[in-house]
Amino acid sequence: MIGPPGTGKTLVARALPYIRPCMHMDESLDVTRIYSVADDLPEGIPHINNLPSRLPHHTISNAGLVGRGN
């Protein structure tokens, strides 16, 4: 996001995970399977209901964001 300081860029970025639509059951099962295979499924939670999101550091390069390396 681009703009002068104080225009709400950070506010929108922090609120984005909470204003996205809910997942359908088939999407929830797919995400739960991925978390389970990666051994990241939280203890005591039968399935993931929230869309996964990551918060990369603001200085990340384009190559680092998409997973390319040397």
Steps between C-alpha positions, in 0.01 A plus 500: 500500500618844414408831658605764746532422871176500697263398220411160650720258305604307811145497635367345180785248485437387859121481453514305172514148655181576696289646218551220251207263437476173693623178342265235369522154655701352209751788522523453876573130456769572239675750729470261794663222295791727408550607862480135610759380248731786600444405868375855573145410605436661840433260788129447572371669182319252273521716187615845387215751451697816423678576176875468549703817470863592543649831606830539315744766613463830317856478363451163328616486138276390213710185461469422870124551493441246222758253629780538248854479623855478376 
